[in-house]
Amino acid sequence: MDEPSTCPRCAQPNVYPDGERWVCADCAHEWSLVADATPEAAPADDGVVRDVNGVPLANGDAVVLIKSLKVKGSSVTLKQGTKITNIRLADGDHAVDCKVDNLSVMLKAEFLRKA
């Protein structure tokens, strides 16, 4: 295995081997110099928004919070087990747009499960 000179993500030279992978000490990025032979090892980024269990979500679905979440810029806390109906999917990191207790919020799908 050839030794890399810099991290492919942050371009810093502080990298070290960890088994068959290389790790950047600055940004914690891990990579292999040998291409993975199995296509299942590639991340499943097919553009579909999925809940915490991997079930695809669609506009109009009902979901349940799996964790209590504090709303930034507010003193409101969304409680675990709260059912949210009629969700809308959006682009970006916070992929679910919805209304909870007359408050419009955007949530990450990793904190939701389909009801």
N, C-alpha and C positions, 0 to 999 in steps of 0.2 A: 504494500500500500504506500503510495507516494505521500510524502508529508506536505500538507498545504502550507502556504506562507501567510495567508490571511483568511478571515472569516468571510464567507460569501454574502452574509447579510449586512454586517456592519463594517467590514473591511479592516478590522483591527487585527494586529498580529498575535494576540494573546490566545492561541489555540493549543489544545492538547488531545492526545488520543485517549479513548475510553472504550476498550475492547475493539470492536470493528468499526466504531464510529468516532468522529471528531467532535469536540465540544469547544465553543468559544467561551472563555471565562468572563468576557465583558457583557455579552448579550444573552448567554445561555442557549444559543442556537446549536442544534445537533444536526450532523449530516454524515453521510457515508460517501467515500470516494468511489465505491463500487456501486453501480446502478442496481436498484432492487429488481430482481428477476420476476417477481410476482406483481401483477397489476393491482391486486388487492391492497398492496402496501401504499398505493397512492391515496391521498386524501380524497374523500367523497365530496367534492365541491361541485355538485350538479345544479346549483342555483335553486334548489328546493329548500324551503324553510321547514325544519324538522323540530319537533319538541324534544324534551329530555329523553324520551324513550325511542326516538328515531322515527316517530309517526309523522308523515307529511301534514303540514297545516295548510289551510286554504282560507280565503276571505269568507267571513260569516261564521266560522267555526266558534265553538265554545271551548275555553281552556280553564285550567285551575292552576293557581300559583302553588309551587312546591316549596317555596321558601318565603319568609317575610322579607320585604324589600323596603328600604327607606327611599323616599323620593327626594332627589337632589333639589335644593333651593326651596324646600318646604319642610314643615314639621310632620307631614303625613307619612305613615307607615302602612304599606299594603300588607295585610295579614296572610299568612300561609293558609291555603284552603279556600281562598276567595275565588268564586267562579266569575269569569269574565266572558260575556257573550258578544257576538257580532264583531269579531276582530277583523282588522284590515292589515294586509301584509304590505311592507314597505322595503325599500332598498336600504342597505347599510347594516351597521353592526346591531342596532336595535331594530329588529325586523318586524315587530308586532306593534301596531298602533291601535289603541283601544281607549275606552272610557271606563274608569273605575270610580264609583262614588262621585259622579259629576266632575271628575278630574280627567283631562285628556293626558295620557302618558304613552310613552314608547318603551317597550320591554324587549329584553333579549329572550329568544325562544328557549334557551337553556334553563330558564326558571319556570317553564310552563309545561303542563302535560295536557293532552287533549281530553276533554270531558266526554 
